[in-house]
Amino acid sequence: VLRFASTHTDTEAQEVALADYVSRMKPEQEKIYYVTAETFAATKNSPHLEVFRKKGVEVLLMYDRVDEWVTQHLLDFEDKKLQSVAKGRLDLGKLEDEGEKIAQAKEESDSKLLLERIKKTLGDAVKDVRVTLRLTDPPACLVVDEHDIGANFQRLLKAAGQNVPTSKPIL
């Protein structure tokens, strides 16, 4: 019943079933990754996808309004958790090699003063400022905390006249 667009086909056609996605997962992949946005173009061009393209990992592209509600209730499929690529710290599990983890820790250590200065400058506009290796071209991106409501879902709730809990993005 559920069909999605995907980076596997890179087209707007919503033809990918979750079973198809799982059958193509890399052996060391533990999660089903997805990104949500208002349009297909916004999902396809999301800076959050860079590391997944680099590693050849498929990501579901969700841009229908109902997709936000689906992801709130469909937490796993065939014992694979669904994971938004725009939420929380990106944990690629076994897809990440030790070198990447060491490089991330070194970057965080080397950039500690800069991160503190940026966070102080931005003040209450952000929850945190972090170093990430998920980006290669854009200098920065915003994510929400693991259990916060995503930006697209916040827009949908506001458009429906609902109260939206305040959450600050992570730079």
N, C-alpha and C positions, 0 to 999 in steps of 0.2 A: 504494500500500500504506500509506503514512504519511498519517494524518489528524490534525489538531490543532484545538483550540478556538482562537478568535482574537478580538481586540478588534473586528474587523470585524463579526462577528455578535453578539458580547457574550453568547453563550449557552454552556452547558456542552457542547453537541453538538460532537463532534470530527468535523467535516465538511470542514475546509479542507485541501486538498492544497497542497504546496509550489508546484506550477505555478499554482494559483489565486492564491496569495499574490503570486508574482512578477508575474503579469499585472495585479495591482492596485497594484503599487508606484508611488510617485511617480517622475516622470522623473529627478529628481536623487538619488533614493535608491540607495545603493550596497550596502546590506547587508540581510539577512533578520534581523529582530530577534525575540528570544524571551525569555520569562521562565519559570523553573521554580520550583515549590513543591510542597508536599504535597497541596494541595487546589485545586479550581477557585476557590473563594472567595479563597484566599490569592493566587493568581496575578492574579485580576481586580482585587483591591484593593491590589496592590503599589504602594508609593509610587514605585517606579522607572518606572512607566508614565505619570506625570504629563506629562512633556515630550512624550511620544509622542501622548498624547491631545490636548494643546494644538496640536500640529502636524498632527494628522490622519494619523499614521503607524500602520499596522497592526502589531500585535505578536502573535506566536503565544503562546498560553497553554498551557504544558506542565505537567501535574500527575500523569501516570502514572509509576510507578517506572522503567519502561523508557526514558522520555524522557531521563533523565540519561545513560544509556549511549549513546543515539542521538546526543545532542549532542557526546559525546566523540569520536565516530567520523565523523559526518556533518558535515564542516567547511564544505562549500559545496554549492550547487545552482544549476545554470545560470550558473556563474561569479559567483554572489553568495555572499559569505561569510555564515555564520550567526554572529550576535553576541548574546551574552547581555546584557540591559540591566542586569544586576546585577554585571557584572564590569568592572574597570578604569575608566579615565577614559572618560566618554561622549563619543564622537566621532561627531557626526551628519554629518560631511563637508559636502556641499553643502546639506544641509537646514538648517544653521546659517547665519545671516547674520552679516556682519561686526560689526554692532552687538552681537550676543550675545557674540561672541568678545572684543570690547573691554570689554564690561560684566564678563565673567568675569575678565579680567586685572585690571581696576580693583578688583573685589571682593577678589581674592586679595591685591593690594597693600595695600588699605585694612585688611584683616583679618589681616595677617601676625602682628602681636603677639598677637592673640586666638587664632589658630590655634596658635601656639607654646605659649601658656599651656595651652590645652586638651590639646595633645599631651603636654606635660610632666605635667599632672595625671593623664591616663589612663595614662601610662607605657607599660609593655609590653603593655597590654591591646589596643592598636591598632598597626597598622603605620604609619598616617599619618592626618592630619586635613586635609581639603581643603574648599575652597569649591566649590559647584556651583550651576549655574542650572537643574539638572534638576528641582528641587523648588519647589513653590509653597505648598502647605499644610503638610506636615509640616516641622518644623524641621531634621530630620536623617534620614539613612538609612545603613545599612551596606552596603558593597560589598566584594568580594574583588578582589585584584589580577588582572590580565589572565590570568595563567597558573596561578593557584591554583585549587584545587577549590572549587566553589560550596558554600554552606552546606547546601542540600538534599541534594546528593550526599554530603557529609560525614555527614549524618544517616543516609542509606541505607547507607553503608559500615559505620558503627558498628553499626546494627541487624543487619547481616549478620555481625557479629563480625570485621570486617576492621580492620587497623591503618590509621589515617588520619593522613596527614602534617599536622603542625601548620601552620596559617596564621592570621595575624591579620587581622581585618577593617580596612577603611579607613572612617573616619567622615566 
